[in-house]
Amino acid sequence: MQPMPNPQPQPHMHMPVVTHDITDLQRKVSKAKSLLILDHPFFGMAVSKRPIIYTERVDTAAMAATGQMYLNPVWCNTLTVRQLMFLLAHEALHYMLSHSLRMGTRLPTAWNISCDKVINDTLLDAGVGDPILDGIFMDGAREFSAEQLYDPADEDGDGPGRLKKGIGNDVCPPVGDDGLPLDDTDIREIETQVKLDTIQAAKAAENVGKLPGSIKRLVDELVNVSTPWHEILERYFVGKIRSDITWKRLKKRFVSQGIHLPSHSSVPTAGTLAIIIDASGSVTNKEFDEYNSHVNRILHTCNPSLLHVIYCDTSVRNHEEYTVDDLPITIKTQAGGGTAFKPAFDYIADEDLDPDVVVYLTDGHASTNFPQPSYDVVWLTTGSTDLAWGTVIEFKE
């Protein structure tokens, strides 16, 4: 499929623009659905639940966060029935894997590429239809998550997954049918519906003995695993993204004239973040290893302009500053005494650090009986969740 030169389609486009007769295409799509139901019932049921809008407002095809599928009738008419099987299953998987909801602050084209790698390798392994020429393929990608394969360099065509022809940007932004951003309630409702649809599709395939092992594993992961902590954190950081104007790279064509103008950065950047590390004696070495991976993941995913790492037991023991250029970083045990949360927040106020978000990595065994600060606080705990304020995320290995 050709890449989409226009902005990603918005799922609130109720009035399709169609200038061609779509009767033949609708027959081909109907046949493709029937073959999916017969030969690949998991995908057949998944596709049958997705409403389709034929519109030339998308260059190829697209999937909305809410489950609305869009097909360009001109382009889709060039595909065979078996290629349409592949296409319909491809778009349905974008919905079932909640790719729109998981995008977060990631660059849209680079995110789309990582998602397509996972989906296309899954469909190839399951033998669904015929793959579409010039798609994005990576052998073994089905063993990874889209987050693991995401490479920001793909956005501008510098990475190994560069989008030359390929699937195109078919993952819509996380907005509702009204074009407004989805709130947490909307997201939870969609996630619940996705699980229900996935379970039903899996049971339909299992009843006729046609549920591939790779799909069974995918379904188990979708249904049984709670939302990963980093995805919850990313929802906080989405609203903290600063302007994409940067003075680090000036507009070259004006420099020779003695005029210095900022350029636009292609990488979304969060503001100032602070991570407080519980350095008390109750935190085990294994938990510190987990904290270390959390810090690096937050730094890599959120790309903050500045990251403060503060170590605290009953008092602040150390304070370090990082940017994404410092990746990977290593944190080490700084103390080993008791646990108190308040000193770290007092330190942030005294040093005038002014963070947009604070993430406290802790086992949760201390009191929060003190005033809540004005900034967002997220507790990522390996133990107690009895914390009086802030957002509490229980991390389980």
N, C-alpha and C positions, 0 to 999 in steps of 0.2 A: 504494500500500500504506500502511496505517496505521503510524505510528511505534510502536515497541515500548516500553510503559511499564515492562516488567520488565527486569532486567539482561540483558545480551547472553547468548545461549544458549551453554552449554558443550558442546564437542564430545564429552564423555564421557557424554552422556545416551543410554545405549544402550537404555533401556526407554521407548519413546514412549508418550505419553498420547493416546489416540484414542478419542473417544466417538461418532464418526459413521462411517457406512458409507463407505469410501473406494473402493469398487469402480468407481464412475463416474469418479471423479477419476483413478484409475490408468489407466483407458482413455483419458482425455483427455491425460494426460501421455505415455502410449505413442504416441498419435497425434502429439502435438507433437514428440516425439523423432524420429519417422519423417519428418515434414515437414522438420525441421532437417537430417537426413541427406541428404534428396533435394535441398533447395533451398539449404542453407547447410552443406555438409559439414564445414567447419572447426568450426563451433559444434556440429554434430550429433555429431561424434566426441568433442569436448570434454565434452559433456553425457553421452554414453553411458558415459563412464569414471567418472562421479561417482555413488557410491551415494546413494540417497535414503532418508531416514527421515521418515515422516509423523508429526508430533507437534504437539499444541496447546501445547507448551511454548514455541514461538516464535509471535509474533503474525502474521507473514506468511511470511517465508522467511529462511534464513540459510546462510552457508557457513563451515565450520570451516577452520582453517589447514591441517589434514591432508587436506582435500578432501571431507569429508563434507557433503552437502547436506541441509538440513532444510526441509520444507514444512508449513505449517499447512493441514490438509485443509479446514477450514471456510472459511477465506479464499480458498484457491486454487480452490475449487469455484465461486466467483463470477466467475472469469476464463474468457474464451473460449480455444479451442485456440491461436489465434494469439497471444493475450496470454501464454499459458503458454510458447510458444516464446520470447518475449522474456524472460520471467522465468527460464527454465532457462538460457538463454544468459548472462543477466545474472549469475546466481549462479556459473556455471562460470568466467566471466571474473574474478570476485573471486579465485578460486583460481589461475587461470593468471597473473594479475598479482601474485600473492603479497601481496595487500593486508593480510592479517593479519600477515604477517611484517614488513611495512614500516611498521606503525603506530607502532612505537617509543614515545616518550613523548607522542605527540599525543593530543588529546582525542577520545574515540571517536566521538561524533556528528559533530563537525566533520570528522574524517577520513573517516567514512562518506560524508558529503556530497560531499567532493572526489573520492572514488573513484567514486561513482555518476555524477557529471558526466562523467567520462572514459568510463565503460562505456556509459552510455545514449547519448551522442553517437556512440560507435563503432557501436553496434547500429543506430541510426537511419541512419547513413551506409551501413551494409551492408544495410539493408532487411530486418532480421530481425523477423519477426512484426509484432505491433501493440504500440506502447508502452502502458504502463499509465497511466491517468489519475492526475494529481497526483504523478507521479514528479519527480525532480530532473533538470532538463535545462539544458544550457548549450551554445549553438551554438559549435562550434569547439573544444570541450573535448578532443576526441580528439587534438588537436595538442599537448597538454600532459601532464605527469605529474601524478598526484594530489598529489605534494609541492608542485608549483608552484601548484596551485589551493587548497591547504589554507588555511583562515582560522579561527583560534581563535574569532572572534566568532560563528561559526555554532553553536557548542556551546550557547549560551544563547538562541539565536534572535535575535541582534542583527545578524548578517551577512546579505549578499545571498543566500546559499544556504540560508537558514533552513529547517529541516525542519518543514513544516506537516503535510502528510499523507505524501506521498512514499514512498520505498522503505522507510524504517525502518532501524534499526541492524542490518543483516544481515551485517556483518563481525565474525566471532567474534574474541575475543582470542587471542594466539599461545600456545595451550596444546595439549597432546597429548590423545589419547583418554582418558588417565587423569586429565585435568584439571590436570596439573602443567605449569609453564612449559617451553617447548621450550628445550633447550640448543643450543649451536653445532653439535653433531653432527646433531641432529634437523633443524635449520634447513638445513644443507647437503644432507641427504638429500632433504628436501622440495623444495628448489630444483632439485636434479638431476632429480627425478621430474617436476617441472613442465616443465622444458626438454624432457625426453623426450616427454611428453604433447603439448607444443606442436608439436614437430617432426613427430610422427606425424599430428596433426590437420591441419597445414599441407600435408604431402605428400598426404594423402587428398584435400584440396580442390584442390590443384594438379593432381593426376592427372586430374581431371574438368573442369579449366578453370574452377573456381569459387572461386578465392582472390582476394578483393578487394585492391586495391592498399593500402588503409589497413591491412588485416589483415596483409598481407605485411610492411609496414613495422613493425608491432607485433611480429610474430614475429621479425624480424631483430634488433630491439632486445632482445627477451627472451633470445634464444639467443646472440647474439654479444657483448653488452656485459657485462663483469664487474660484480660488485656495486659500486655507487658508494661512494666513500670515506665519504660522510656517513651512509650506512646502516650501515656497519660501526661508525662512531663512535657512532651512536645506541644500538647494542646495549650499549656500555659505559655510556652515560649512563642507560639504563633502570634499572639497579641503584643509581644515585646519587640518585634522586629523593627529596627530603626530604618531611617531613610536609606535608599540605595545610592545616595550621592556620596562619593568618596574623593578626598583631596590627595589620597595616596597615589592616584594615577590621573594626571592632568590631561586635558584635551590637547593632543599634540599639535593640531593644526593652528592653535592660537598662541602656543608658547613662543614661536618665532617672532610674533608680533608684540611680545612683551605682555600678553594678556594671559592670566592664569585662571582657568575655569576648572571646576571639579568635573569628573566623569561619573558615569553610573556604574556601580559595581554589579557584576552578574551574580554574585553570591549573597543571598539574604543574610543579614547579620543581626543577631540579638544584641541587646544593650549590655549593661553590666550585670553579671551574675555572681553570686557568692555561694560557695559550697562549704558547709561546716562539717568537719570530720569529728565524730565522737572518738576521742583518743583515750577514753577511760580504760581501766583494767578489765572491765567486763566484756570488752570487745575482743573477739578472738582473732588470731592471725588469719584464719580463713575469711572472716568478715572483712578484714582489712584488704585482703586480695579482691573481694567483691567490690569494696569501696573504690579501689584503684580502677577497676574496669568501668564503674559508674562514672567516675570523674572524666576518664578519657572519652567515654561515649557522649556525655553531655557536651564536652568541649568540641568533639568532632561534629555532632549533630546540630548543635545550636549556634556554633560559630560566634560566640560572644565577642564583643569588642574588647572586653576585659573579664577575666575570671579570677575571683579571689578564692583561695583555698585557706580556710582557717581551721586550725587544730585546737580542740578545747576538751579538757576534762572538767576540773572544777574551776579552771581559769584558762585563758587563751595561752597556748604554748608556742604557737608559731603562726605566721601569716605569709603566704606566698602568692604571687601574681603570675598569671599565664595568659597567653593568647593562643589561637589555633596553630600558630607557627611553632609552638613548643611541643606539639604532639610527637610521639607519645610521652606522657609524663608519668612519674612514679611517686606515689605517696608512701610514707613510712610511719610507723608508730612513733609518736612524739612524746608520750608520757606514760600513763598507766595508773592514774589515781582514780578518784571517784568520778561521779557524773553530775554535771549541772548545766542546764541549757542557757540560763539567763546571761552568764558572763560573755558568751559569744555575741549575743544581740546587743549588749551594752558596748562591746568593743566596736561593732559595726557603727553604732551611733557616735561614739567618741571619736572614731577615726574618720567620720563623715564619708563612708564608702558609698552610700546612696545606691544600693543594688535595686534592680528591677524585680528580681526573684531571688529568694534564698532557698537552697535545698540543704536540709540537715540529714546527713547519713548517720544513723544511730541504731542502737538496739532498743531505744525507746524507754529505758529505765531511769527516768528522772521526772521532775515536776515541771509543768507548764503554768504554774500558778503565778503568772506575772503578765503585765499588759501585752496584748498582741501588737506587733509593729505595724506600720502603715503599708509596707510592701507585702507582696505575696510570699507565703512560706509554705514549702512542701516538705513534709517529713517522709523520708524513705527509710523505713524501719525493718530490721531483721527480727525484731522481737515484739515488744509491747506496742499496742496501737492505742493505748489509753492516753491520748494527747488532746488537750482541751480546745485547741484552735489550729487553724491551718488545714491544708489538705494532707491526709494521711494515706500513704501508699505502702502496703505491706509487701516487702520483697521476699519471694521464695525462690531458692536456687532452682 
